[in-house]
Amino acid sequence: MKLVSLSMVRNEEYWIWYALTSVAPHVDEVLVFDNHSEDRTVDIVQGMRHLGAKLTLFEGFGGSDEHANREAMLAEARRRGATHVLTLDGDEVYADDVLSFCRRLLEVHEHLPALHDPPLDHGRPFDPAPTEGALVKNLGLRPICPGFDGPGTCRPIDYALPDTYHGAYNYLVRISSLANLRGNGLGWGLYGQLETGDRYIQASPHTLWLPGLWFLHFTYHPRSSRRTAAPMRDGAMQWHRGVRDHGNAPIHAHVHWPSALLRPDGPGNPTLESWGVVEPPVGRPRVRLTDLVAP
């Protein structure tokens, strides 16, 4: 088994360091495809020497066609001999025990020779003849969006839906087998991935849903210093990616703070500074996340 993380990023300077640092110990390679960032994303990734030879950065990657971009990423993973891919956005951070469990699960499930796809299961009632059994190709995890009130909070909707509802964003399939994996041919906002039998991965019988496993998704927090031309109410420039407060609820007890967010060598960002995890740069006052919310 060879697990490779794939990240297509654009203007993710605030979280990319923490995202890549969190997954690096648990994957064989870290591939970052920068889609023409205009902030410090490329500089930060280039400076991540602690990832060593695992990290490869593709600058100026792709264009406006998401399907073509994603297919190129899958092709690069295949060229490098990957069997599985971890889809990692630039604002997602994992805990060590979550990814180590996922990797171990896939490793102990690996069959040599590989199981047929789909597996040879006769499905006849009262027939004791052995079958190949379950084929696990994809893993679905819970995305938890941290609240503004601190590391122990999340947005209330993150636990409003039952574990049996497997739609985004109650779950996201983040680890997938490359066997027969391909895009659906559609663009931004409509892109999805298919596997054997033209099934979407979220509708596949080979997807294992893991309600006790999770990652932190900072999509509503500041993600880049880039600003738009439209001023906010106080005259300051708006964030290029809007900051939105969806309220706060206690995070479930099994969700803990990923170690990557506590590393002293990280670059920091407004969220971590506002929570006191890191200090703001000298001469800049500590901000409150509520002051950054888009009007």
C-alpha positions in Angstrom: 0.0 0.0 0.0 1.2 3.5 -0.8 -0.9 6.4 0.5 -0.3 9.9 -1.1 -1.9 13.1 0.0 -3.1 15.4 -2.7 -3.8 19.1 -2.1 -4.9 21.6 -4.8 -4.6 25.0 -3.1 -5.1 28.7 -3.9 -4.5 31.4 -1.3 -4.4 29.2 1.8 -1.5 30.8 3.6 -3.0 30.7 7.1 -3.6 26.9 7.4 -1.6 25.2 4.7 1.4 24.7 7.0 -0.7 23.0 9.7 -2.6 20.9 7.2 0.5 19.4 5.6 2.3 19.0 8.9 -0.6 17.1 10.3 -0.8 14.5 7.6 2.9 14.1 6.7 3.8 11.4 9.3 1.0 9.1 8.0 1.4 9.3 4.3 4.2 8.2 1.9 4.3 11.4 -0.1 2.8 14.9 0.2 1.9 16.5 -3.2 0.8 20.1 -3.3 -0.6 21.6 -6.5 -0.7 25.4 -6.2 -3.4 26.9 -8.5 -1.8 30.4 -8.9 -1.9 31.6 -5.3 -1.4 35.4 -4.8 -0.6 35.3 -1.1 2.3 33.6 0.8 1.1 30.0 0.2 3.9 29.1 -2.1 6.6 30.7 0.2 5.2 28.8 3.2 5.2 25.5 1.5 8.7 26.0 0.1 9.9 26.6 3.7 8.5 23.4 5.1 11.8 21.7 5.3 10.7 19.5 8.2 8.7 17.4 5.7 11.9 16.6 3.9 11.8 14.6 0.7 8.1 13.6 1.2 7.0 17.1 0.0 6.7 18.0 -3.6 5.3 21.4 -4.7 3.9 22.0 -8.2 3.8 25.7 -8.8 1.5 27.4 -11.3 -0.6 24.3 -11.5 -3.7 24.0 -13.7 -6.3 26.4 -14.9 -10.1 27.0 -14.4 -11.2 23.5 -15.2 -11.5 21.6 -11.9 -12.1 18.2 -13.6 -8.9 18.5 -15.6 -7.0 19.7 -12.6 -8.2 16.8 -10.4 -7.5 14.2 -13.1 -4.0 15.5 -13.5 -3.5 15.1 -9.7 -4.8 11.5 -9.8 -2.5 10.8 -12.8 0.5 12.1 -10.9 -0.3 9.9 -7.9 -0.6 6.9 -10.1 2.7 7.8 -11.8 4.3 7.7 -8.4 2.9 4.2 -7.6 0.2 5.2 -5.1 -2.6 2.8 -4.3 -4.6 5.3 -2.2 -5.0 9.0 -2.0 -5.9 11.4 0.8 -7.7 14.4 -0.5 -6.5 17.3 1.7 -7.8 20.8 1.4 -5.5 23.6 2.6 -7.7 24.4 5.6 -8.1 20.9 7.0 -6.0 19.7 10.0 -5.9 16.1 11.3 -5.1 14.5 14.6 -2.3 11.9 14.7 -4.4 9.1 16.1 -7.1 9.6 13.4 -4.8 9.2 10.4 -2.7 6.5 12.0 -5.8 4.4 12.6 -7.0 5.0 9.0 -3.6 3.9 7.6 -3.5 0.8 9.8 -7.0 -0.1 8.8 -6.2 0.0 5.1 -2.9 -1.9 5.7 -4.5 -4.8 7.6 -7.3 -5.0 5.0 -4.9 -5.4 2.1 -5.2 -8.7 0.3 -2.4 -10.4 -1.7 -3.4 -11.0 -4.4 -5.9 -8.1 -4.3 -9.6 -8.9 -4.0 -11.6 -8.7 -7.1 -13.4 -5.4 -7.7 -16.3 -5.9 -7.2 -15.5 -8.9 -4.9 -16.7 -12.4 -5.7 -19.6 -12.7 -3.3 -22.4 -15.1 -4.5 -25.0 -13.7 -2.1 -27.1 -16.9 -2.1 -29.0 -17.4 1.2 -28.2 -20.6 3.2 -25.1 -21.2 1.1 -22.0 -21.6 3.3 -19.5 -21.4 0.5 -16.9 -18.8 1.4 -16.9 -15.4 -0.4 -14.3 -12.8 -0.8 -16.2 -10.6 1.7 -16.1 -6.9 2.1 -13.9 -4.7 -0.1 -13.0 -1.4 1.7 -11.8 1.2 -0.8 -12.9 4.5 0.7 -13.0 6.0 4.2 -15.6 8.7 5.2 -14.8 10.9 8.2 -16.6 13.7 10.0 -15.6 17.3 9.2 -15.7 19.5 12.4 -15.8 23.2 11.8 -14.3 24.9 14.9 -16.3 27.7 16.4 -15.0 31.2 17.1 -15.1 30.7 20.9 -12.0 28.5 21.1 -10.6 25.0 20.5 -13.3 23.4 22.5 -16.1 24.6 20.3 -17.6 23.9 16.9 -20.6 25.1 14.9 -23.8 23.6 16.2 -24.8 22.0 12.9 -21.7 19.7 13.1 -23.7 17.4 15.4 -27.2 18.2 14.4 -27.5 15.3 11.9 -27.4 11.6 12.8 -24.5 9.4 12.2 -26.5 7.4 9.6 -26.7 10.5 7.3 -23.7 10.1 5.1 -24.0 13.3 3.0 -21.6 16.2 2.9 -20.9 17.9 5.1 -21.9 15.4 7.8 -19.2 13.1 6.3 -16.7 13.5 3.6 -14.9 10.7 1.8 -11.3 11.8 2.3 -9.3 8.6 1.7 -9.9 6.6 -1.5 -8.4 3.7 -3.4 -7.1 4.7 -6.8 -8.5 1.6 -8.4 -10.9 2.8 -11.1 -11.1 6.2 -9.4 -12.0 9.1 -11.8 -13.8 12.4 -11.9 -17.4 12.9 -13.2 -16.4 15.4 -15.9 -18.0 18.3 -14.3 -16.6 21.6 -13.1 -16.4 23.8 -9.9 -19.2 23.2 -7.5 -20.4 20.1 -9.4 -17.2 18.0 -9.5 -17.4 14.5 -7.9 -15.5 11.2 -8.1 -16.7 7.9 -9.4 -15.3 4.4 -8.9 -16.0 0.8 -10.1 -19.5 0.5 -11.7 -19.8 4.3 -12.2 -20.8 4.8 -8.6 -20.0 8.0 -6.8 -17.7 7.2 -3.9 -20.2 8.5 -1.4 -22.8 6.0 -2.8 -20.4 3.0 -3.1 -20.8 -0.2 -1.1 -17.0 -0.1 -0.7 -17.1 3.1 1.4 -16.7 2.6 5.1 -18.2 5.4 7.2 -16.4 6.1 10.5 -18.4 8.3 12.8 -15.8 8.3 15.5 -13.1 9.7 13.2 -12.9 13.4 12.2 -10.8 16.3 11.0 -10.9 20.0 11.7 -12.1 22.1 8.8 -11.3 25.8 9.2 -13.3 26.9 6.1 -15.2 29.7 7.9 -12.1 31.1 9.6 -9.6 33.6 8.0 -7.6 31.6 5.4 -5.6 34.2 3.6 -4.4 37.8 4.0 -5.7 38.6 0.5 -8.4 41.3 0.5 -11.1 42.4 -1.9 -11.6 45.9 -3.2 -15.0 46.2 -1.4 -14.6 48.0 2.0 -16.2 46.7 5.2 -18.4 48.9 7.4 -15.5 50.3 9.2 -13.6 51.1 6.0 -11.2 48.2 6.2 -10.9 45.9 3.2 -12.9 42.6 3.2 -11.3 39.3 3.4 -10.9 37.7 0.0 -12.5 34.6 1.5 -15.4 35.6 3.8 -15.1 34.9 7.5 -18.4 33.7 8.9 -19.5 32.9 12.5 -22.0 30.1 12.6 -22.3 30.0 16.4 -20.6 27.8 18.9 -21.4 24.5 20.6 -19.2 22.2 22.7 -17.1 19.8 20.6 -17.7 16.1 21.5 -15.4 14.7 24.1 -13.5 12.4 21.6 -12.5 15.4 19.4 -9.2 16.8 20.6 -6.7 19.4 19.5 -4.3 18.1 16.7 -0.7 18.3 17.8 0.3 20.1 14.5 -1.6 23.2 15.8 0.5 23.4 18.9 3.9 23.3 17.2 6.0 26.4 18.1 7.6 26.5 14.6 4.3 27.1 12.8 3.7 30.4 11.0 0.6 31.3 13.1 -2.6 33.0 11.8 -5.4 35.2 13.2 -7.4 32.3 14.6 -4.6 30.8 16.6 -3.5 34.3 17.7 -7.0 35.3 18.9 -7.2 32.0 20.9 -3.8 32.6 22.5 -2.3 29.5 21.0 0.5 31.7 19.4 1.4 35.3 19.9 0.8 37.9 17.2 3.8 39.4 15.4 5.6 42.1 17.3 3.7 45.4 17.0 0.4 43.9 15.9 -2.4 43.8 18.5 -4.3 40.5 19.1 -7.5 40.4 17.0 -10.9 39.0 17.9 -12.4 36.7 15.3 -15.8 38.3 15.7 -14.3 41.6 14.4 -13.3 39.8 11.1 -16.8 38.5 10.2 -18.0 39.5 6.8 -20.9 42.0 6.9 
